Amino acid sequence: MLLDPGMDLTLRPMRYPDFYEQYRAAIRNTWTVEEVDLASDVADLAKLTPDEHHLVHRLVAFFATGDSIVANNLVLNLYKHVNAPEARLYLSRQLFEEAVHVQFYLTLLDTYLPDPDERAKAFAAIEHIPSIREKGEFCFRWIDSIDSLDQLRTRDDRRKFLLNLICFAACIEGLFFYGAFAYVYWLRDRGLLDGLATGTNWVFRDESMHMAFAFSVVDTVRREEPDLFDDELTEQVGTMLDEAVECELQFARDVCGPGLPGMNAKDMHDYLRYVADQRLVRLGLPARYGTRNPFAFMELQDVQELTNFFERRVSAYQVAVSGTVDLDEDF
């Protein structure tokens, strides 16, 4: 089974072809930081109000370490316990994407914060900004929860692993980052920081695929070991999401202050609970909060970006894949 101890190295016969197809889909979505043009963002930064500057500074300070935390958990915990070579292919690809995200956020900080002291503070934000430190502590607590597990030999070991996987998929990539994306798209909706939005489109697509892979691992474990998915696990996941929503709400209060036009902590709280319900439903668990999405600009996020191809690469663009087409076929 998928969580059996050991390290299966054989790709044929392939036990989990869906994981292999997810790996191939990720390869087609390759992008590089050099494709993101931040030139117009520099002019936009000069137009921002002090409150908007505060929001942007907090946002990039969170980005400075967020993906590194995800990458660490992937290497330290996920890779060694998912016993399928096709799944590890995907995790290897995800690690590359996390590295690209880290490079993108490094480039953002170097562009947005030209003062070396401000940059240093942003990179150390997880230590001295309470709202970011609280999110970091939440992440590290779940990383450490299975740090001592060398192999998943018992039912309790597997449950601990599942909770770590669900935490990083539903709470960190699926909630903390989605909250951050909402601030980016709020700025884009106001015609600001187009370079940030362009890069975030590609990060958003990557993160969505990371979640989809993690949830498909959960689905597979549910089929193979349904006894793990009991009332206790449901309660633990619900409590975990409550804590994650509260962490992200504290960040929203810090970021938004008394409120900005179309963006405030109350609406962000509703949005976070709306997103948390989506994650629960995807996990096959009952919705918990019952709120609606207050941000119309996030409802449009699933619509493909329409762009002049010769001016800027569209976010939905994919690299070529090999194959043949029979021109005698009926279309």
Order of alpha helices (4+ residues) and beta strands (2+ residues): alpha-alpha-alpha-alpha-alpha-alpha-alpha-alpha-alpha-alpha-alpha-alpha-alpha
